[in-house]
């Protein structure tokens, strides 16, 4: 058999080219798949960084910013995060951009970590201050309660002292007398014979009462509710006192006896039958009272 060398060369060339085409096609297919996988990986990385930055923004909005300096730092960090997120969304997912944004993300994350530590420290300090303030307030309230109780006690004691620092009439005696015979007065219980009423008072010793002159008012009220021997009236604020006789004494913190003779006026005589009331006052304070009856 005779072989044509030229025809053989053509077949050899065609076969070689076919092998080369197959190799190139396989290589291209492999490169295409690799590139496709790489693009998908970069896109996933981009979305992951976007998600992390979005979560950061949400956490910024939830942080309580009581401190103005921290509030300003958080706003700056939030702005940087927003800018990074906006730039990432508009950028193509290449190896260089992903690496750049990852570095930027790590820097923002580290800054965020430092801010959170500062905020946690401030929150802890604030909590301690709140607890201290609460304790102080409770202590102040307790002290205020004690002070209020002391003031109430003092007021009560002062009132007791004021009440105790009063003149006291240990005894009050009142007797009706008829007209004196041969210069001697005689007691009577007959209204028609009565010409005067004698009132004798014993004031007790009281060291709490200040020494000096005291005004003592004697008031005798007859059964018709009229004041016997009306000598006038005196005002104590909104109160008026009509009295039968006034006595000025010099009180020296010792027992003191005094007597007064109250004679009836033309309007009082003859004296009415019935029960008579005798009241003794120091200024507008009644020291005591007694009664007697005329028949």
C-alpha positions as CSV (number, residue, x, y, z in Angstrom):
1,X,0.0,0.0,0.0
2,X,1.3,3.4,-0.9
3,X,0.8,6.3,1.7
4,X,0.5,9.8,0.5
5,X,2.8,11.9,2.9
6,X,0.9,15.1,2.3
7,X,-2.4,13.6,3.2
8,X,-0.9,12.1,6.3
9,X,0.5,15.5,7.4
10,X,-3.0,17.1,7.0
11,X,-4.5,14.4,9.2
12,X,-1.8,14.9,11.8
13,X,-2.3,18.6,11.9
14,X,-6.1,18.3,12.1
15,X,-5.7,15.9,15.0
16,X,-3.3,18.1,16.8
17,X,-5.6,21.1,16.4
18,X,-8.5,19.1,17.7
19,X,-6.6,18.2,20.8
20,X,-5.6,21.8,21.3
21,X,-9.2,23.0,20.9
22,X,-10.4,20.4,23.4
23,X,-7.7,21.5,25.9
24,X,-8.5,25.2,25.4
25,X,-12.2,24.5,25.8
26,X,-11.6,22.6,29.0
27,X,-9.4,25.3,30.4
28,X,-11.9,28.0,29.5
29,X,-14.7,26.1,31.1
30,X,-12.6,25.6,34.2
31,X,-11.7,29.3,34.3
32,X,-15.3,30.3,33.8
33,X,-16.5,28.1,36.7
34,X,-13.7,29.5,38.9
35,X,-14.6,33.1,38.0
36,X,-18.2,32.4,38.6
37,X,-17.5,31.0,42.0
38,X,-15.2,33.9,42.8
39,X,-17.9,36.4,41.9
40,X,-20.4,34.6,44.0
41,X,-18.0,34.5,47.0
42,X,-17.3,38.3,46.6
43,X,-21.0,39.0,46.4
44,X,-21.6,37.0,49.6
45,X,-18.8,38.8,51.4
46,X,-20.3,42.1,50.3
47,X,-23.7,41.2,51.6
48,X,-22.2,39.9,54.9
49,X,-20.4,43.2,55.5
50,X,-23.6,45.1,54.6
51,X,-25.5,43.0,57.1
52,X,-23.0,43.7,59.8
53,X,-23.0,47.4,59.2
54,X,-26.8,47.5,59.2
55,X,-26.8,45.7,62.5
56,X,-24.4,48.2,63.9
57,X,-26.7,51.1,62.8
58,X,-29.6,49.4,64.6
59,X,-27.6,49.0,67.8
60,X,-26.6,52.7,67.7
61,X,-30.2,53.7,67.8
62,X,-30.9,51.5,70.8
63,X,-28.1,52.8,72.9
64,X,-29.2,55.2,75.7
65,X,-27.1,58.3,75.3
66,X,-27.3,60.3,78.6
67,X,-23.8,61.7,78.4
68,X,-23.4,64.5,75.8
69,X,-19.8,63.6,75.0
70,X,-20.7,59.9,74.4
71,X,-23.7,61.0,72.4
72,X,-21.5,63.1,70.1
73,X,-19.0,60.2,69.7
74,X,-21.8,57.8,68.9
75,X,-23.2,60.1,66.2
76,X,-19.8,60.3,64.6
77,X,-19.5,56.5,64.6
78,X,-23.0,56.2,63.2
79,X,-22.2,58.6,60.4
80,X,-19.0,56.7,59.5
81,X,-21.0,53.5,59.5
82,X,-23.7,55.0,57.3
83,X,-21.1,56.3,54.8
84,X,-19.3,52.9,54.7
85,X,-22.6,51.1,54.1
86,X,-23.7,53.6,51.3
87,X,-20.3,53.3,49.6
88,X,-20.4,49.5,49.8
89,X,-23.8,49.3,48.3
90,X,-22.7,51.3,45.3
91,X,-19.3,49.6,44.8
92,X,-18.6,46.6,42.6
93,X,-17.7,43.4,44.5
94,X,-14.1,43.0,43.6
95,X,-11.3,41.5,45.7
96,X,-9.8,45.0,46.3
97,X,-13.1,46.7,47.3
98,X,-14.0,43.8,49.6
99,X,-10.6,43.9,51.3
100,X,-10.8,47.7,51.7
101,X,-14.3,47.5,53.2
102,X,-13.4,44.6,55.4
103,X,-10.6,46.7,56.9
104,X,-12.9,49.6,57.3
105,X,-15.5,47.4,58.9
106,X,-13.0,46.0,61.4
107,X,-11.9,49.6,62.3
108,X,-15.5,50.6,62.8
109,X,-16.2,47.4,64.8
110,X,-13.2,48.1,67.1
111,X,-14.3,51.7,67.6
112,X,-17.8,50.5,68.4
113,X,-16.4,48.0,70.9
114,X,-14.4,50.8,72.7
115,X,-17.5,53.0,72.8
116,X,-19.6,50.2,74.2
117,X,-17.1,49.6,77.0
118,X,-17.1,53.4,77.8
119,X,-20.9,53.3,77.8
120,X,-21.0,50.2,80.0
121,X,-18.6,51.9,82.4
122,X,-20.7,55.1,82.5
123,X,-23.9,53.1,83.0
124,X,-22.3,51.2,85.9
125,X,-21.1,54.5,87.4
126,X,-24.6,56.1,86.9
127,X,-26.2,53.1,88.5
128,X,-23.9,53.4,91.5
129,X,-24.7,57.2,91.7
130,X,-28.4,56.4,91.5
131,X,-28.1,53.9,94.3
132,X,-26.0,56.4,96.4
133,X,-28.5,59.1,95.7
134,X,-31.4,56.8,96.7
135,X,-29.6,55.8,99.9
136,X,-28.9,59.5,100.6
137,X,-32.5,60.4,99.9
138,X,-33.7,57.7,102.2
139,X,-31.3,58.9,104.9
140,X,-32.5,62.5,104.5
141,X,-36.1,61.3,104.6
142,X,-35.4,59.4,107.8
143,X,-33.7,62.4,109.3
144,X,-36.5,64.7,108.2
145,X,-39.0,62.3,109.9
146,X,-36.9,62.4,113.1
147,X,-36.7,66.2,112.8
148,X,-40.5,66.4,112.2
149,X,-41.1,64.2,115.2
150,X,-38.8,66.3,117.3
151,X,-40.6,69.5,116.1
152,X,-43.9,67.9,117.1
153,X,-42.6,66.9,120.4
154,X,-41.1,70.3,121.0
155,X,-44.3,72.0,120.0
156,X,-46.2,69.7,122.4
157,X,-43.6,70.5,125.2
158,X,-43.8,74.2,124.5
159,X,-47.6,74.0,124.7
160,X,-47.3,72.2,128.0
161,X,-44.9,74.8,129.2
162,X,-47.1,77.6,128.1
163,X,-50.1,75.9,129.7
164,X,-48.1,75.4,132.9
165,X,-46.8,79.0,132.9
166,X,-50.2,80.4,133.9
167,X,-51.6,81.8,137.1
168,X,-53.7,79.3,139.0
169,X,-56.5,80.2,141.4
170,X,-56.2,77.6,144.1
171,X,-59.4,78.7,145.7
172,X,-62.2,81.2,145.1
173,X,-64.7,82.1,147.8
174,X,-67.7,84.4,147.3
175,X,-70.2,85.5,149.9
176,X,-73.1,87.9,150.0
177,X,-73.2,90.5,152.8
178,X,-76.1,92.6,154.2
179,X,-75.7,96.2,155.4
180,X,-73.3,96.5,158.2
181,X,-74.7,96.9,161.8
182,X,-72.5,98.7,164.2
183,X,-69.7,98.6,161.7
184,X,-69.7,94.8,161.4
185,X,-70.7,93.0,158.1
186,X,-72.8,89.9,158.2
187,X,-73.1,87.1,155.7
188,X,-76.5,86.6,154.2
189,X,-78.2,84.3,151.6
190,X,-81.2,86.6,151.3
191,X,-81.4,88.4,148.0
192,X,-83.4,91.3,149.4
193,X,-80.9,92.0,152.2
194,X,-77.7,91.7,150.0
195,X,-75.8,94.9,149.6
196,X,-72.4,93.6,148.4
197,X,-70.5,90.5,147.4
198,X,-67.0,89.8,148.7
199,X,-64.8,87.6,146.6
200,X,-61.5,86.3,148.0
201,X,-58.9,84.5,145.8
202,X,-55.8,82.5,146.5
203,X,-53.3,82.4,143.6
204,X,-50.8,79.5,143.7
205,X,-47.1,79.7,143.6
206,X,-45.8,79.0,140.1
207,X,-42.1,79.4,139.2
208,X,-42.9,79.3,135.5
209,X,-44.9,82.5,135.7
210,X,-42.9,85.7,135.2
211,X,-42.8,88.0,138.2
212,X,-44.4,91.5,138.1
213,X,-47.7,93.3,137.9
214,X,-50.7,91.2,136.8
215,X,-54.2,92.4,135.9
216,X,-56.9,90.3,137.6
217,X,-60.5,90.7,136.5
218,X,-63.5,89.6,138.7
219,X,-66.8,89.0,137.0
220,X,-70.1,88.2,138.8
221,X,-73.0,87.2,136.7
222,X,-76.5,87.3,138.2
223,X,-79.4,84.9,137.4
224,X,-80.6,87.4,134.7
225,X,-77.2,87.0,132.9
226,X,-76.2,90.5,133.8
227,X,-72.8,91.5,135.2
228,X,-73.0,92.8,138.8
229,X,-71.3,96.1,139.5
230,X,-70.4,96.7,135.9
231,X,-67.1,98.6,135.8
232,X,-66.8,98.5,132.0
233,X,-65.2,96.1,129.5
234,X,-61.8,95.4,128.0
235,X,-60.9,93.9,124.6
236,X,-58.5,91.0,123.9
237,X,-58.4,90.6,120.2
238,X,-61.8,89.6,119.0
239,X,-63.0,89.0,122.6
240,X,-64.6,91.5,125.0
241,X,-64.6,91.0,128.8
242,X,-67.2,92.8,130.9
243,X,-65.9,92.8,134.5
244,X,-67.2,93.7,138.0
245,X,-63.9,94.8,139.4
246,X,-60.2,94.9,138.3
247,X,-57.3,94.2,140.7
248,X,-53.6,94.9,139.9
249,X,-51.3,92.6,141.9
250,X,-47.5,92.3,142.2
251,X,-46.8,88.7,141.6
252,X,-43.5,87.3,143.1
253,X,-43.9,83.6,142.3
254,X,-45.3,83.0,145.8
255,X,-48.8,82.2,147.1
256,X,-50.9,85.3,147.0
257,X,-54.3,86.2,148.7
258,X,-56.5,89.0,147.5
259,X,-60.1,90.1,148.1
260,X,-62.5,92.4,146.4
261,X,-65.7,93.9,147.5
262,X,-68.3,94.3,144.7
263,X,-71.2,96.5,145.5
264,X,-74.3,96.5,143.5
265,X,-75.3,99.4,141.4
266,X,-78.8,100.9,141.2
267,X,-79.6,98.4,138.4
268,X,-78.5,95.5,140.6
269,X,-80.5,96.3,143.8
270,X,-82.5,94.6,144.9
271,X,-80.4,91.5,144.0
272,X,-82.3,88.9,142.1
273,X,-83.0,85.5,143.6
274,X,-81.1,82.6,142.0
275,X,-77.7,81.3,141.2
276,X,-74.8,83.6,140.8
277,X,-71.6,82.8,138.8
278,X,-68.2,84.2,139.8
279,X,-65.4,84.1,137.3
280,X,-61.8,85.2,137.8
281,X,-59.6,86.1,134.8
282,X,-56.0,87.0,134.2
283,X,-56.3,89.1,131.1
284,X,-58.5,86.9,128.8
285,X,-57.6,83.6,130.6
286,X,-60.1,82.3,133.1
287,X,-58.2,81.2,136.3
288,X,-61.3,79.6,137.9
289,X,-64.9,80.1,138.9
290,X,-67.4,79.4,141.7
291,X,-71.1,79.9,142.4
292,X,-73.4,80.9,145.2
293,X,-77.2,81.2,145.6
294,X,-79.4,84.0,146.9
295,X,-82.9,83.1,148.1
